[in-house]
Amino acid sequence: MQPGDVVLSFDGKPIERTRQLPRMVAETPTDKTVKLTIWRDGKESGAEVKIGLLNTDKLAATPNPPETPQRDTPTIDVAGMSLAKITPELRRDLELPEDAKGVVVLDLGEDGPAAKRGIQAGDIVAAIGAIR
């Protein structure tokens, strides 16, 4: 799987709404291998994935998350997060890879929906939902 992939079907069942996929994955037994149909680079292709448990101990912590947005960095607040487009300055300050695309989480409320899902300041959001 790559950022930007759109899952069209999971284990032979079509995905008609974005919110279906997380539930389908959650209801699938651990260690089961399932077939996916994905949309990538303008064409359909197949893939197989093995379902596993998320090990939060192995999640990488961001080395230097920003504490507050830079004064000249335009932000948008969504789901308890303050997001900013990746600029050359943010890329340098946060030591982001050159190929990083999306928006960066600059700040988030401790009790917001994003924080409850494990998102942290300094994370990069590459895509939200799926468009068909």
One Martini backbone bead per residue (centre of mass of N, CA, C, O) as a GRO file, in nm:
protein
  132
    1MET     BB    1   0.100   0.034   0.018
    2GLN     BB    2   0.008   0.376  -0.065
    3PRO     BB    3  -0.009   0.685  -0.086
    4GLY     BB    4  -0.331   0.729  -0.254
    5ASP     BB    5  -0.469   0.485  -0.221
    6VAL     BB    6  -0.766   0.310  -0.334
    7VAL     BB    7  -1.013   0.122  -0.193
    8LEU     BB    8  -1.251  -0.089  -0.362
    9SER     BB    9  -1.174  -0.374  -0.223
   10PHE     BB   10  -1.252  -0.627   0.043
   11ASP     BB   11  -1.259  -0.947   0.031
   12GLY     BB   12  -1.472  -0.905  -0.229
   13LYS     BB   13  -1.579  -0.627  -0.116
   14PRO     BB   14  -1.722  -0.345  -0.172
   15ILE     BB   15  -1.646   0.005  -0.155
   16GLU     BB   16  -1.885   0.269  -0.096
   17ARG     BB   17  -1.767   0.369   0.185
   18THR     BB   18  -1.522   0.485   0.376
   19ARG     BB   19  -1.631   0.365   0.662
   20GLN     BB   20  -1.617   0.055   0.595
   21LEU     BB   21  -1.320  -0.036   0.613
   22PRO     BB   22  -1.252  -0.031   0.919
   23ARG     BB   23  -1.466  -0.242   0.991
   24MET     BB   24  -1.365  -0.474   0.814
   25VAL     BB   25  -1.090  -0.495   0.946
   26ALA     BB   26  -1.187  -0.535   1.244
   27GLU     BB   27  -1.357  -0.811   1.155
   28THR     BB   28  -1.087  -0.937   1.094
   29PRO     BB   29  -0.881  -1.174   1.136
   30THR     BB   30  -0.597  -1.240   1.254
   31ASP     BB   31  -0.372  -1.342   0.990
   32LYS     BB   32  -0.535  -1.268   0.753
   33THR     BB   33  -0.554  -1.294   0.405
   34VAL     BB   34  -0.629  -1.029   0.176
   35LYS     BB   35  -0.801  -0.898  -0.093
   36LEU     BB   36  -0.734  -0.622  -0.310
   37THR     BB   37  -0.872  -0.333  -0.461
   38ILE     BB   38  -0.694  -0.082  -0.637
   39TRP     BB   39  -0.621   0.269  -0.685
   40ARG     BB   40  -0.344   0.346  -0.912
   41ASP     BB   41  -0.237   0.553  -1.137
   42GLY     BB   42  -0.525   0.517  -1.304
   43LYS     BB   43  -0.551   0.209  -1.187
   44GLU     BB   44  -0.620  -0.113  -1.145
   45SER     BB   45  -0.534  -0.331  -0.865
   46GLY     BB   46  -0.373  -0.580  -0.684
   47ALA     BB   47  -0.378  -0.709  -0.338
   48GLU     BB   48  -0.209  -0.827  -0.041
   49VAL     BB   49  -0.307  -0.867   0.307
   50LYS     BB   50  -0.211  -0.880   0.646
   51ILE     BB   51  -0.364  -0.913   0.939
   52GLY     BB   52  -0.308  -0.701   1.225
   53LEU     BB   53  -0.178  -0.568   1.502
   54LEU     BB   54  -0.140  -0.280   1.670
   55ASN     BB   55   0.181  -0.150   1.766
   56THR     BB   56   0.241   0.119   1.967
   57ASP     BB   57   0.548   0.070   2.038
   58LYS     BB   58   0.635   0.104   1.714
   59LEU     BB   59   0.577   0.385   1.703
   60ALA     BB   60   0.690   0.672   1.584
   61ALA     BB   61   0.850   0.936   1.707
   62THR     BB   62   0.877   1.260   1.691
   63PRO     BB   63   1.161   1.433   1.733
   64ASN     BB   64   1.045   1.757   1.648
   65PRO     BB   65   0.787   1.886   1.746
   66PRO     BB   66   0.585   2.134   1.727
   67GLU     BB   67   0.442   2.369   1.946
   68THR     BB   68   0.402   2.606   1.734
   69PRO     BB   69   0.315   2.796   1.502
   70GLN     BB   70   0.419   2.983   1.279
   71ARG     BB   71   0.340   3.304   1.225
   72ASP     BB   72   0.349   3.262   0.881
   73THR     BB   73   0.163   3.003   0.910
   74PRO     BB   74  -0.087   2.866   0.761
   75THR     BB   75  -0.394   2.746   0.907
   76ILE     BB   76  -0.600   2.458   1.001
   77ASP     BB   77  -0.895   2.349   1.173
   78VAL     BB   78  -0.920   1.989   1.248
   79ALA     BB   79  -1.018   1.763   1.469
   80GLY     BB   80  -0.816   1.914   1.680
   81MET     BB   81  -0.630   2.036   1.450
   82SER     BB   82  -0.329   2.188   1.331
   83LEU     BB   83  -0.279   2.271   0.993
   84ALA     BB   84  -0.009   2.252   0.739
   85LYS     BB   85   0.159   2.324   0.485
   86ILE     BB   86   0.434   2.214   0.325
   87THR     BB   87   0.723   2.383   0.368
   88PRO     BB   88   1.047   2.454   0.351
   89GLU     BB   89   1.061   2.541   0.649
   90LEU     BB   90   0.921   2.293   0.776
   91ARG     BB   91   1.102   2.081   0.653
   92ARG     BB   92   1.352   2.182   0.802
   93ASP     BB   93   1.256   2.208   1.103
   94LEU     BB   94   1.134   1.889   1.093
   95GLU     BB   95   1.289   1.696   0.908
   96LEU     BB   96   1.166   1.639   0.634
   97PRO     BB   97   1.116   1.476   0.369
   98GLU     BB   98   1.123   1.556   0.036
   99ASP     BB   99   0.863   1.348  -0.030
  100ALA     BB  100   0.672   1.493   0.142
  101LYS     BB  101   0.311   1.480   0.157
  102GLY     BB  102   0.085   1.736   0.259
  103VAL     BB  103   0.022   1.768   0.602
  104VAL     BB  104   0.095   1.923   0.912
  105VAL     BB  105   0.103   1.874   1.251
  106LEU     BB  106   0.121   2.133   1.493
  107ASP     BB  107  -0.152   2.087   1.663
  108LEU     BB  108  -0.333   1.950   1.961
  109GLY     BB  109  -0.582   1.834   2.139
  110GLU     BB  110  -0.597   1.608   2.396
  111ASP     BB  111  -0.936   1.554   2.353
  112GLY     BB  112  -0.937   1.500   2.067
  113PRO     BB  113  -0.989   1.291   1.801
  114ALA     BB  114  -0.692   1.271   1.711
  115ALA     BB  115  -0.557   1.201   1.982
  116LYS     BB  116  -0.732   0.937   2.029
  117ARG     BB  117  -0.576   0.815   1.750
  118GLY     BB  118  -0.249   0.903   1.781
  119ILE     BB  119  -0.199   1.180   1.705
  120GLN     BB  120   0.078   1.403   1.632
  121ALA     BB  121   0.293   1.626   1.645
  122GLY     BB  122   0.444   1.608   1.311
  123ASP     BB  123   0.254   1.476   1.150
  124ILE     BB  124   0.151   1.331   0.842
  125VAL     BB  125  -0.103   1.413   0.607
  126ALA     BB  126  -0.185   1.252   0.303
  127ALA     BB  127  -0.488   1.136   0.367
  128ILE     BB  128  -0.853   1.158   0.341
  129GLY     BB  129  -1.001   0.919   0.261
  130ALA     BB  130  -1.204   0.851  -0.037
  131ILE     BB  131  -1.200   0.868  -0.394
  132ARG     BB  132  -1.426   0.774  -0.678
   0.00000   0.00000   0.00000
